[in-house]
Amino acid sequence: MKMTAKKRERMTAVLEALKSRNYIKSYRIEGDDLSSVVTEWVESAAERASEELLHNVDALGVRKSDRGWVACLLPKELRERFTNAVLAKTRQSALRLCEMVARKGPVSGI
């Protein structure tokens, strides 16, 4: 994904937040593509960050709307595990919503 100036600014803010909270030791952005962002994670910090993303976004020091940027920075295995967990939560929420709608019955006037 190509990073526009605005996206690069948001990515830098996320990286600085992670660095200030001791999740990453260092980072560099080598180009204009998302894949050009290189991070050096503190030992076991990527795992902690992944868990925090799932349960408490504020603890990472990033806005809720920026958690996708953090997920993009995770190592591939953790990124896949995080994505699967988010999809499972979304599926459960959708099923609960469908069950609730089904119990209410048809709604007129829509």
C-alpha positions in Angstrom: 0.0 0.0 0.0 1.3 3.4 -1.0 1.5 5.8 1.9 0.3 9.3 1.2 1.8 12.2 3.3 -1.2 12.0 5.6 -0.9 8.2 6.0 2.8 8.6 6.7 2.1 11.2 9.3 -0.4 8.8 11.1 2.1 5.9 10.8 4.8 8.0 12.4 2.5 9.1 15.2 1.7 5.4 15.9 5.3 4.4 15.8 6.2 7.2 18.2 3.5 6.1 20.6 4.7 2.5 20.5 8.3 3.7 21.0 7.3 5.9 23.9 5.6 3.0 25.6 8.5 0.7 25.1 6.9 -1.6 22.6 9.5 -1.0 19.9 13.2 -0.1 20.2 13.4 1.7 16.9 11.9 2.1 13.5 12.6 3.5 10.1 10.6 4.2 7.0 12.6 3.5 4.0 10.2 4.5 1.3 6.6 5.4 0.4 5.2 1.9 0.7 3.7 0.4 3.9 6.1 -2.6 3.5 9.0 -0.1 3.8 8.3 0.4 7.5 10.8 -1.5 9.5 10.4 -1.9 13.3 12.6 -3.5 15.9 10.2 -4.8 18.6 11.3 -5.1 22.2 11.4 -8.7 23.3 7.8 -10.1 23.6 6.3 -6.7 23.0 4.7 -7.6 19.7 2.7 -10.3 21.5 1.7 -7.8 24.2 0.7 -5.3 21.6 -1.4 -7.9 19.8 -3.2 -8.8 23.0 -3.7 -5.1 23.9 -5.2 -4.4 20.5 -7.8 -7.1 21.1 -8.7 -6.1 24.6 -7.6 -2.5 25.4 -6.6 -0.2 22.6 -6.0 2.8 24.8 -3.1 1.0 26.6 -1.0 1.3 23.4 -1.2 5.0 23.4 -2.9 5.2 20.0 -6.3 6.3 18.9 -8.8 3.5 18.4 -9.0 4.5 14.7 -5.2 3.8 14.4 -5.2 0.3 15.7 -5.1 -1.0 12.1 -1.8 0.7 11.7 -0.4 -1.2 14.7 -1.8 -4.4 13.3 0.0 -3.8 10.1 3.3 -3.4 12.0 3.0 -6.8 13.8 5.1 -9.7 12.6 3.2 -11.8 10.0 2.3 -14.7 12.4 0.9 -12.3 15.0 -0.9 -10.2 12.4 -2.6 -13.4 11.1 -3.6 -14.4 14.6 -4.9 -10.9 15.4 -6.9 -10.9 12.1 -8.4 -14.3 12.9 -9.4 -13.2 16.4 -11.0 -10.0 15.1 -13.0 -11.9 12.5 -14.1 -14.4 15.1 -15.3 -11.6 17.3 -17.1 -9.9 14.4 -18.8 -13.2 13.5 -20.0 -13.7 17.0 -21.4 -10.2 17.1 -23.1 -10.7 13.8 -24.7 -13.9 15.0 -25.9 -12.3 18.2 -27.5 -9.5 16.2 -29.2 -11.9 13.8 -30.5 -14.0 16.7 -31.9 -10.8 18.3 -33.5 -9.7 15.1 -35.0 -13.2 14.6 -36.5 -13.2 18.1 -38.2 -9.8 17.5 -39.9 -11.0 14.3 -40.7 -9.0 11.2 -40.5 -5.2 11.5 -43.0 -3.2 9.6 -42.5 0.2 8.1 -39.0 -0.2 6.9 
